[in-house]
């Protein structure tokens, strides 16, 4: 049964098992939770807890061994590779610890790229890229290449690229992991601004001080949800 309309993510008994030679590794076991539209949630846990596996499933980068996953009312756990690729491009914006920017392209071209893949018209692409860069306060640096930008500026460009297709979900994997504490705090402030505009954000982290910035923390351990915790956000 599809989840309620105000629920953007719903998983039930989500399980991922890998076969390593003759051994089965249970990366995730029966993970069940929901995230409502416009929530700001952290998925937190130590190394090996299943955070990356869960992020890959939520981000439609991988499929579960068993269990169900609904994103925006669509049963994505049963989709083909082509269908998942379409969902990734239209519904999800990714922000990674390593910024994954094209070195030879300007900030503007890096942000425009997802819309080229989506087949958007040139004027629409350029208008949206400009707006996204303005939102992350990079209007004056949009013609610079990544090598001419600081780490914090590069992450801002990566966030603009994630937002440019107006996704239903912003998925951030250790987004402050490569930044000093002052720059990291500025990036978290930017996430709060994006959240205040109604965006749903799921942030994967092992850092308690980062998780404390969100409204709710889902704690993972050994591939299972250990507990959930509500914060001020």
Secondary structure, DSSP 8 states (H G I E B T S, - for coil): ----TTEEEEEEEEEEEEEETTEEEEEEEEEEEEEETT-EEEEE--TTSSHHHHHHHHTTSS--SEEEEEETTEEGGG--HHHHHHHHHHHEEEE-SS----TTSBHHHHHHHHHHHTT--HHHHHHHHHHHHHHTT-GGGTTSBGGGS-HHHHHHHHHHHHHTT--SEEEEESTTTTS-HHHHHHHHHHHHHHHHTT-EEEEEES-HHHHTTSSEEEEEETTEEEEEEE---
